[in-house]
């Protein structure tokens, strides 16, 4: 973990250079009549979604968004490394548990948008440090061709994933870098009831994991091309692969599953706070922004927001009872990750 943080500190200089130069993905879709400056952002959205969203914002407002795409864990570590000299002013996307961690570390700052009331209270921080954008359940995605070739049944429960026949055929992200993977840990904790039982399950699961990726969406992409037969991730990422034509099936674990509340926060001490607030407000209020999100099959939480007919909502499946404040608390998260690293980490 220390090595991970050191690497991120070193990369902060690279991020500064990237912000200064801008990103090829952030070129505007159309040239606005009047330029209104720029801002630096971190995002945990899928890069094509982030690029399109920020292009639309620039086309409408003239404000250029220089963004760097990071996983949730990387973002928290980067913000911590840059706390004395923040390089970004807003963090868009990322599992809500990571935003809670950032809040507890005083890396983000409160903001009450005039559009926040459209988001139900259960999907925003009571102290206004972060606001939820969309929800998505943890599910399994299986490549039907590879599964048939290997004689594997489609897994439909967390218990199924421990079967010996799945050895080396399951992929998931690393909880050290991915909020998705940490959400897997907290979900198993909700199901098993104790931390000891949770670690026992995760150690058994580790026997069947071929590798842990940096990003939460990467395992599903590997399944889509048949590189690995089974992966754990969020449903919206998997639905997108299925809709693109990949021969996959998506299953929700029968014991119940956890879910993310992808969120947005302003960075404490951000240099572009005025424009960051404009982007924050635009994401919450713009019909174009809301429609763009639905193209990635996520389920928005704002009242009256559109929904893609193929998106999988948490209301359609069995979910565990999540205590996000406990799960995202720095002390609890650090303890769980330390145990994972000592007993399993690779």
C-alpha positions in Angstrom: 0.0 0.0 0.0 2.9 2.4 0.8 4.4 1.6 -2.5 1.1 2.4 -4.2 0.9 5.8 -2.5 4.5 6.6 -3.4 3.9 5.9 -7.0 0.8 8.1 -7.0 2.8 11.0 -5.4 5.4 10.7 -8.2 2.7 10.7 -10.8 1.2 14.0 -9.4 3.8 15.8 -11.5 2.7 14.0 -14.6 -0.9 15.0 -13.8 0.1 18.6 -13.5 1.7 18.4 -16.9 -1.3 16.7 -18.4 -3.6 19.4 -17.0 -1.4 22.1 -18.4 -1.3 20.5 -21.9 -4.9 19.4 -21.9 -6.1 16.1 -23.2 -7.0 15.0 -26.7 -10.3 13.7 -25.4 -11.3 17.1 -24.1 -11.5 19.0 -27.4 -14.9 20.6 -27.8 -17.6 19.2 -30.0 -18.3 22.7 -31.2 -16.5 26.0 -30.8 -18.5 28.2 -28.3 -19.0 31.8 -29.1 -17.3 33.0 -25.9 -14.6 31.3 -23.9 -15.1 31.2 -20.2 -11.8 29.7 -19.0 -11.1 26.2 -17.9 -10.8 23.8 -14.9 -9.0 20.7 -14.0 -10.9 17.6 -13.0 -10.4 14.0 -11.9 -13.0 11.5 -13.1 -13.7 7.9 -12.4 -16.3 7.7 -15.2 -15.4 5.5 -18.2 -13.1 7.6 -20.3 -15.4 7.8 -23.4 -18.3 8.9 -21.2 -16.2 11.5 -19.4 -14.8 12.8 -22.7 -18.3 13.2 -24.3 -19.7 14.8 -21.1 -17.0 17.4 -20.8 -17.1 18.1 -24.5 -20.8 18.9 -24.3 -20.2 21.1 -21.3 -17.5 23.1 -23.1 -19.7 23.4 -26.2 -22.5 24.9 -24.1 -20.5 27.1 -21.7 -17.1 27.7 -23.3 -15.4 26.3 -20.2 -12.7 23.7 -21.1 -12.3 20.7 -18.8 -8.8 19.2 -18.6 -9.4 15.8 -17.0 -7.4 12.8 -15.8 -9.2 9.5 -15.5 -8.3 7.5 -12.3 -9.9 4.7 -10.3 -11.6 5.6 -7.1 -8.7 4.5 -4.9 -6.2 6.3 -7.1 -8.2 9.5 -6.8 -8.3 9.4 -3.1 -4.6 8.8 -2.9 -3.8 11.5 -5.5 -5.9 14.0 -3.6 -4.2 13.1 -0.4 -0.8 13.5 -2.0 -1.7 16.9 -3.4 -3.6 18.2 -0.4 -1.2 21.1 0.1 -1.4 22.1 -3.5 -4.5 20.7 -5.2 -4.2 20.1 -8.9 -7.9 19.5 -9.6 -11.1 21.2 -8.5 -13.7 18.6 -8.9 -14.0 14.8 -8.9 -16.8 13.4 -11.1 -17.9 9.8 -10.7 -16.5 7.0 -8.6 -18.0 4.8 -6.0 -19.6 6.8 -3.2 -17.6 4.9 -0.6 -14.5 6.5 -1.9 -16.1 9.9 -1.7 -17.0 9.2 1.9 -13.3 8.3 2.5 -12.2 11.6 0.8 -14.6 13.5 3.0 -13.3 11.9 6.2 -9.8 12.8 5.1 -10.9 16.4 4.5 -9.9 16.2 0.9 -13.2 17.5 -0.4 -15.4 20.5 0.5 -19.1 21.1 1.0 -21.2 22.6 -1.8 -25.0 23.1 -1.9 -26.0 23.3 -5.5 -29.4 24.9 -6.3 -30.2 21.7 -8.2 -29.4 19.3 -5.4 -33.0 19.1 -4.3 -33.8 17.0 -7.4 -31.7 14.3 -5.8 -33.4 12.4 -2.9 -31.8 12.8 0.5 -30.7 9.2 0.8 -28.4 9.7 -2.3 -26.5 12.8 -1.1 -24.3 13.5 1.9 -26.1 15.2 4.8 -23.2 17.6 5.1 -23.2 18.3 1.4 -19.7 17.0 0.7 -20.8 14.7 -2.2 -23.9 14.0 -4.2 -25.0 10.8 -5.9 -25.3 10.6 -9.6 -26.4 7.1 -10.4 -26.6 3.6 -8.8 -25.5 0.3 -10.1 -25.5 -3.2 -8.6 -22.6 -5.7 -8.5 -23.2 -8.6 -10.8 -21.4 -11.4 -12.6 -20.8 -11.5 -16.3 -20.0 -14.7 -18.1 -18.9 -15.3 -21.7 -21.3 -18.0 -22.8 -18.9 -19.4 -25.5 -15.9 -19.8 -23.1 -18.1 -21.2 -20.4 -19.5 -23.9 -22.7 -16.1 -24.7 -24.1 -14.7 -25.2 -20.5 -17.8 -27.0 -19.3 -18.7 -24.3 -16.7 -22.1 -23.5 -15.4 -23.2 -19.9 -15.3 -22.6 -18.7 -11.7 -25.7 -17.4 -9.9 -24.5 -16.9 -6.3 -21.5 -15.8 -4.3 -21.3 -19.4 -3.1 -21.0 -20.6 -6.7 -17.8 -18.6 -7.2 -16.0 -20.8 -4.7 -16.5 -24.0 -6.7 -13.2 -25.8 -7.6 -14.1 -25.9 -11.3 -13.8 -22.1 -11.5 -10.2 -22.1 -10.5 -8.3 -19.6 -12.6 -11.4 -18.6 -14.5 -12.7 -15.5 -12.5 -11.3 -12.0 -12.7 -12.0 -9.0 -10.5 -10.3 -5.7 -9.6 -7.9 -5.1 -6.7 -9.5 -3.4 -3.7 -6.3 -1.4 -3.3 -7.1 0.7 -6.4 -10.7 0.0 -7.2 -13.9 1.2 -5.4 -15.7 -1.6 -7.2 -13.5 -4.2 -5.6 -13.8 -2.6 -2.2 -17.6 -2.7 -2.6 -17.2 -6.5 -3.2 -15.5 -6.7 0.2 -18.3 -4.7 2.0 -21.0 -6.8 0.2 -19.5 -10.0 1.4 -19.2 -8.5 4.9 -22.9 -7.7 4.8 -23.7 -11.3 3.8 -21.2 -13.1 6.1 -21.8 -10.9 9.1 -18.2 -10.8 10.5 -14.8 -9.6 9.2 -13.3 -13.0 10.0 -15.9 -14.8 7.9 -15.5 -12.2 5.2 -11.8 -12.8 4.9 -12.3 -16.6 4.9 -14.6 -16.2 2.0 -12.3 -13.9 0.1 -9.3 -16.2 0.7 -11.4 -19.1 -0.8 -12.4 -16.9 -3.7 -8.8 -15.9 -4.3 -8.0 -19.5 -5.3 -10.3 -19.0 -8.3 -9.1 -15.5 -9.3 -6.7 -15.5 -12.2 -5.7 -11.8 -11.6 -6.7 -8.6 -10.0 -7.0 -5.6 -12.3 -6.5 -1.9 -11.5 -9.8 -0.8 -12.8 -13.3 -2.1 -11.8 -14.5 -2.2 -15.4 -11.5 -4.0 -16.8 -12.5 -7.6 -15.9 -15.8 -7.3 -17.8 -14.0 -6.1 -20.9 -11.7 -9.2 -20.7 -14.8 -11.4 -20.5 -16.3 -9.6 -23.6 -13.4 -10.7 -25.8 -13.2 -14.2 -24.3 -9.9 -13.7 -22.5 -11.5 -15.0 -19.3 -14.9 -16.6 -18.8 -16.2 -14.9 -15.7 -15.8 -11.5 -14.0 -17.3 -9.5 -11.1 -18.2 -5.9 -11.7 -21.0 -3.4 -12.0 -24.1 -4.2 -14.1 -24.0 -1.0 -16.3 -20.5 -1.8 -17.5 -21.6 -5.3 -18.3 -24.8 -4.3 -20.0 -22.9 -2.0 -22.3 -20.7 -4.9 -23.4 -23.7 -7.1 -24.0 -25.5 -4.4 -26.1 -22.3 -4.0 -28.1 -22.7 -7.6 -29.2 -20.5 -9.6 -26.9 -21.9 -13.1 -26.2 -22.3 -12.6 -22.4 -24.9 -13.3 -19.8 -25.3 -11.1 -16.7 -26.4 -12.7 -13.4 -27.1 -11.2 -10.0 -26.0 -13.2 -6.9 -29.0 -14.9 -5.2 -27.8 -14.2 -1.7 -28.1 -10.5 -2.4 -25.6 -7.9 -3.8 -24.1 -4.6 -3.1 -24.3 -1.5 -5.2 -22.4 1.7 -5.9 -23.7 5.2 -5.6 -21.5 6.9 -8.1 -21.0 10.4 -6.8 -19.4 13.9 -7.3 -17.4 16.1 -5.0 -15.6 19.4 -5.1 -11.9 19.3 -4.1 -10.9 21.2 -1.0 -8.7 24.1 -2.0 -9.3 23.6 -5.7 -8.0 26.5 -7.8 -10.9 26.6 -10.3 -13.7 26.5 -7.8 -16.0 28.9 -9.7 -15.9 26.9 -12.9 -16.0 23.6 -10.9 -19.3 24.7 -9.4 -20.6 25.5 -12.8 -19.7 22.0 -14.0 -21.3 20.5 -10.9 -24.5 22.4 -11.5 -24.6 21.5 -15.2 -24.2 17.8 -14.6 -27.1 17.9 -12.1 -29.4 20.0 -14.2 -28.6 19.7 -18.0 -31.0 17.4 -19.9 -28.2 16.7 -22.3 -25.9 15.6 -19.5 -28.5 13.3 -18.0 -29.3 11.8 -21.4 -25.5 11.2 -22.0 -25.3 9.2 -18.8 -28.1 6.9 -19.9 -26.2 6.0 -23.0 -23.8 4.1 -20.6 -26.8 2.2 -19.1 -26.5 3.7 -15.6 -29.6 4.4 -13.5 -29.7 8.1 -12.5 -31.0 8.9 -9.0 -32.3 12.5 -9.7 -36.1 12.8 -9.7 -37.5 12.7 -13.3 -34.2 11.6 -14.8 -34.4 9.5 -18.0 -33.6 5.7 -17.9 -32.3 3.5 -20.6 -34.8 0.6 -21.1 -32.0 -2.0 -21.0 -30.4 -0.6 -17.8 -30.5 -2.9 -14.8 -31.9 -1.1 -11.7 -31.2 -2.2 -8.1 -35.0 -2.4 -7.7 -35.1 -5.4 -10.0 -32.8 -7.6 -7.9 -32.1 -8.6 -4.3 -29.7 -6.2 -2.6 -27.9 -6.3 0.8 -28.5 -3.6 3.4 -25.5 -1.3 3.0 -24.3 1.1 5.7 -22.3 3.4 3.4 -21.2 5.7 6.2 -19.6 2.7 8.0 -18.2 1.2 4.8 -16.6 4.5 3.7 -15.2 5.4 7.1 -11.4 5.7 6.9 -10.7 3.6 9.9 -13.0 0.7 8.8 -11.8 0.8 5.2 -8.1 0.9 6.2 -8.6 -2.0 8.6 -10.4 -4.1 5.9 -7.8 -3.3 3.2 -4.9 -4.0 5.6 -6.4 -7.4 6.3 -6.9 -8.1 2.6 -3.3 -7.2 1.8 -1.9 -9.2 4.7 -4.0 -12.3 4.2 -4.6 -12.3 0.4 -3.0 -9.4 -1.5 -1.2 -10.0 -4.7 
